[in-house]
Amino acid sequence: MLFQSRAQAGAKLAQELLALDLRDPFVLAIPRGGLPVGGSVSRTLGCPLDVIPLVKIPIPWSPDANYGTAAPDGSMALNTPLINRLELSRPEIELAAGPAVHEAQRRELLYRKAALFPSLNGKSVVIVDDGLGSGYSMLAAVDFVKKKDPRMIVAAAPVASEAAFRMLATLPQVNLLFVLVRDPEAVFSLDSYYRDFTPVTDDDVVRFLTE
């Protein structure tokens, strides 16, 4: 399946989520790329939309690759099997993790200004991204949201690697895992699923949230 854009993928995802008839839904998008997807989902579900700024933690000698994801509250979802294979030391982990947390906090301040994080107590929270490669960004988001006492957590994306899907499917804190396409290939290429995969910027996120 090839999606025309993130927004169009979100519209397709939303039609499937609509059938769940979620009680008191609330959409949380993972920016930057997950926001156009989440926007389509929230419009279709007729519910609020907000964001969880997350930042991938780069491997020190290979910054285009990562071994986990950091959230604004300082929590992290770490790919422990990869860390063990790379034999990363604690100082090496902290060297990359610290700046990632600070960047997540910078984005939180930029996107939210002085506003408080919304209450998720009793909500059916739908966490949305544009794709799940390793699955660790979604894991970080799920762990972050779980602390907010939601009624339930739905993890959703238009496409996911088979490895990410299997990992997230084992999490007891995820009540429903919803993807349109599961990619069985060993090498996952998210951009191959989108005709328009234009990068989403911080300015785009701020503009989207203030419209």
N, C-alpha and C positions, 0 to 999 in steps of 0.2 A: 504494500500500500504506500503510495506517495501522497504526501499532504502538500497542498498549495502553499500554505503558510502556517505559522504557529496559531494564528487566530482561527483559521479554518480547521486545524487539527483540534483545537479546543472546542469548537462548535460540534464536531463529530463526537468527541469524548463526552460533551455535555448531554447529548441526546441519550447516550447509554446511562449516564448517571441519573438523569431525570427519572428513569424507570425505577430507581431505588426508593423513590418517595422518602427521602431523608427528612428526619424531624429536626427542625431548627438548624438548617445547614449554614456553614460559614466556610468560605473558600480562602485558603492561604496559599499564595503562589510563591515559588522559589525563584527570586530574580537572579540574573536578569531575564534569561530566556523563558522562564516559566510564567512570566507575568501576562503576556498576550494570550497564552493558553488559559490561564486562570481567569482572565477577564471575560473570555467567551463563556467559560463554565459558570461564573457568578451571574452573568446576565441571563443565561438560560434558566438557572435555578432560582433566580430572583432573590439573591441573598448577598450579604456583605462580602467584600473582597479586601484582603490585606496581604502583607508580605512577610516572609522570614528571610532576612538577608543572611546568606551562608557563603563561605569562602573555602575553596579547596586548598588543602595543605600540600604544597609542592615538595617533591623529592629534591633534596638540596642540590644534587648534581644533575638533575634532569627536571627543570621547573615546569616543563609542559606536561609532565606526569604528576600524579598525586597519590598520597597514601591515606587520605581521609578528608574530612570536612569539619570546619569550625563554625560555631554559632555565636551570636552576639553576647550571650551570657557566659561565654568562656567554655562551654561544653564542646566536646569533640566526638565524632564518630570515626574511629580509626580502623583501617584495614589491617588488622593484626597479622593475618597470614602473609600479606605482602611485606609488612615491616620486618617480620622474622626472616623472610627470604632475602631481603635486602640487607639484613643484619644492621639495621639502623640503631645507633646508640641513643640513650636518653638525651644527651646534649644535642645530637643531630635532630631529634624529634622536636625538642623545645625550640631550637633555632628557627625552624620553619613554622611551627605552630603558633608561636607568639605573634608574629606579624599577621598571620591569617586571622586570628581573633581580633586584633586591632582593626584590620580592614573590615571585618564583619560589623564591628561597632561603629566605624566611620560611616558605613552604608546605612546602618540603622538610624543614625542621627540625620543623615542626609535625606533619607526617604520619609522618616516619620516626624522630623523636626522636633518639637517639644511634646508631641502627643504620646500618650502612654500606649503600651501594647494592649490590644483589645481583650476583653474578657472572653474566654472560651469555655467557661464553666457551663456544662450541660449542653454544649453545642455538638452537632454532628460535623466535625471538621474534615474538609476535603483538602488535602495537601496536593498541590499540582505542580508538575515540572514539565518541560518540553520533551524530556526523554530521560531514561534511567540507564546509564552506562555501567558503572560499578555498583550503583545503588546506595553509596555511602552518603550522598547529599540528602536523599530521601530519608535514610536512617537517622541522620542528624536532625532533620526536621521533625520526624516522628518522636524522637526522644525529647526534643524541645517542647513540642505540643503536649506530650503526655503529662508534663508537670503542671499543665494549666487546667486539669480536671475536665476534659471534654466528655461528652456522652459517648462518642465513638470517634475513631480515626479511619478515614478512607484515604489510601495512598493511590494517586491516579496520574497517569501519563499516557500520551498517545502511543509511545513505543518504549520498549525495554529490552535490554539484552536478556538472554535466558539466564545467565548467571545472576544478574540483579534481581530478576523476578523470583528465582528460587530462594535467594537469600532473604528477600523481604517477605516472602510467603511464609517463612518460618517464625516470623516475629509475633509473639502473642499480643503486643500492643497495637498491631495493625488489625483492625476488625475486617476491613475489606481492601483487597489489592486489585486495582482496575487498570488494565492496559488494553489498547486496541490491537497492538502488534507485538509479538514476542520474536526477537531476532535470535536465531540459533547459532549464528556465526561466531567463531572464536574472537575475531576482531570486530568490535562494534563501532560503526560510523554513523553518528546521529544525523549529520548533515545530509546523508544520502536519502533520508526519509522526507526531506523538505525541498520543494522547488525553490522557495524563497527562504533562505536561512540567514538573512541579514542580521548582524550582531545587534543586540539590544544594549543601549548605553544607560549610564546612570541618569542622564538628562531625560531619556525616554521613560524611565521608571518614574521619575518625579512628575513628569508631565502626565503620564497615565493615571497616577494616583490622585492628581489634583483636578482632573477633568470632571 
